[in-house]
Amino acid sequence: MDIINIIFALTSIGLGCFGWLAPRYTLETLDLTSGPSQMGPSEIRASAGCLFVGMGLGALILGSAEAYIMLGFCWAGAATGRLTSLILDGQSKKKWVFFVVEAAVGLLALSLNV
């Protein structure tokens, strides 16, 4: 169980690093564009970047079941938002892939630690 929790935390950190350190690549991967205000890269660095880095680091530093449960809730929350988009905004293969990953990490992290 501990190794799986660490893998989930490192996954959060790794994916977060893309948003934090490569926001334009992340924007392109997510089919988004940056406008003249530069808020696009800023939002990606914050919400798809350092938020996930902080979640993963926090779980690793605290190392408690509660920390990994919170990591699971965060991923499950992302999956809920993605599912809402699939229902209300239309479906795409990319959205489904992201949803499956988010739901899998979230539900597994929760089930292993509750």
Secondary structure as UniProt FT lines:
FT   HELIX           2..21
FT   HELIX           23..29
FT   TURN            30..31
FT   TURN            36..37
FT   HELIX           39..43
FT   HELIX           44..50
FT   HELIX           51..62
FT   HELIX           65..88
FT   HELIX           93..113
//
